[in-house]
Amino acid sequence: MTDNVYEIVAIHTQDSTPVLPDEIISVKLRSGLIETKQQVVDYIDAKMIYFYTTPGNPEDVTLVETVHPSTGEPYIRTRENSTTLDNLLSLPRF
């Protein structure tokens, strides 16, 4: 992996059963580092790359993007792929 490319392996959410990606408040990276949602938003907007891999299939890589709604705080989600669900919500919690 090159510099400025980070794999998200776990998430921390406001609720124990989140249904929307804007409920993610922090993430854990493969390195063990924990970053807040705002940090990840800022880093992605600064052209750093964050991604998610499907458990059991590390070759299935989905990029993470930022969303800046007209109201509310910016948040992160996986880019559109073959599912309507946000892949980040299927990650383990910490």
N, C-alpha and C positions, 0 to 999 in steps of 0.2 A: 504494500500500500504506500502511496506517495504522501508527502506532506499535504495538509489541508484536505484530507479525505478521511472521514470518520464513520464508523459503523455504530448505529444505535442498537443496543442489545436488550435494554429494559426501559420501562417508563414509570413515572410516578404521576398519579392523577389526583384530581380533587375528590372524586368519588370512587368507591371500590368497584363499581360496575359502570365505567364510562361508556357513553354511546357516541360521543362526538370527539373528533381530534382536538378541539379547542379546550378540552378538559385536561389535557396533558400539561403538567406544570414543570416537570424536569425530566431529563433523560440520563441514562447511564451508557457510556461508550464502551467499546470493546476493551479499551485500556484501563477501565475501571473509573475513569474520570466522570464526575456528575456535573452536568451543565443545566442551567435553568432554561426554560422555554425561550425567554427573551434573549439569552446568550446565543442559542441556536439560531433564532430568527436573525439576529444581527450578523452572525458568522455566515449563514447562507446568503444573506443579502450582500455580504462582502465577497461573495464568490467562492466560499469554502463549500465542500461537497459532503453531504451527509447521506447515508443510505441505510437500508434495512435489508436483511436477507431472510428468506423464508426458513423457519426452523426445519432442519432435516434436508434442506436443499440450498446449500451455500452459493450455488451458481445462479439462483433466482434472486437477482439484485433489483431493488426498487429504490429510486432516488426520493429524497425528502425535499419538499418545497415549502416556501412560506406563503401564508395567506394574509392579506392586509384588508380586512373588511372595512366598509365605510363607517360602521359603528363597532365598538368593542376593540379588544386588544388583538394584535397579530398573533398567529399561531402556526404550528407546523402540521403537515400531513404528508402522506406518501403521494407521489405523482400518480395520475390516473393509470390504471393497469387493468387486468382482466377481472377484477372484482370491484363491486361498488362499496365495499367496506374499507376502512382505513387500516392498512396492515400494521401500523404502529400499535393499534389497540389490541392486537393479538400477542404482543410481546409480554414477557414476564413483568411483574411489578416489583418495585423495591421500596 
